[in-house]
Amino acid sequence: MKITRDTLVCEALKINKKSVRILEENKMGFLLCPTSQLDTLEEAAKKHGANIDEILDIFNQKSYR
């Protein structure tokens, strides 16, 4: 399943076992906050000043699936 900017953070965590590492390495180390898991990746990236396009590129590289 491809991860998109509309994917919820909680869904991304279930889809990709490397999600925590990817998000933490990209200014999004907020994963323990329950409300943040209901944001889309794009919403969360905006809140944390992260580049959503870079994050999506990483998520969708074969080596990170």
N, C-alpha and C positions, 0 to 999 in steps of 0.2 A: 504494500500500500504506500502510495506516495504521500509525503508530508507536505502540506501547503500552508500558506499564510493564514488560512481559515481553520486549520487544525487546532483543536483545543490543546492546551498544554497537557492536561491529564491524558488525552488520547495519544499525544506524541510520546509520553512516558511509557505507555503500554505498547505502542507500535515498534519502538526502537530501543533496544536495551542499552544503547550508548547515549540516550537522550540526556541524562543527567550531566554527563561529562561535556557533551556538546553545548548545552545551555550554560553551564557554569563557566566554561571557557570563553563564552561570548556575552559577558556582562549580565547574565541572567541567573544569578545564584540565589534565587528566591523560592526554590522548589518546596520548602517546608511550609510555606504560607498557603493554607487551604483555598483562599479566595483566588489566588493567582492561577491556580490550576484550572479555573473556569474561564480564563481569558483565552482568546485565540493567540497563536504565536505572534501574529502581527501586533495585537494590542499590547502584549507583554513586552515585545521588543521596543515599542514606542515608549512605554512607561519607564524602561530601563536604559534607554539611549543606545540600544543595540541595533545592528544592521540586519534587518530581516532577510534581505537578499543573500547575504553571506551565510547566515544560519541555514537557510533553505538549501543553498548549494552544498553545504557540509552534510546536512541530513540526507540529501538525495544522491550523494556520491556512492558508488557501489561499495567502497570500503567501509562505509558507515551504516550499511543496511543490515 
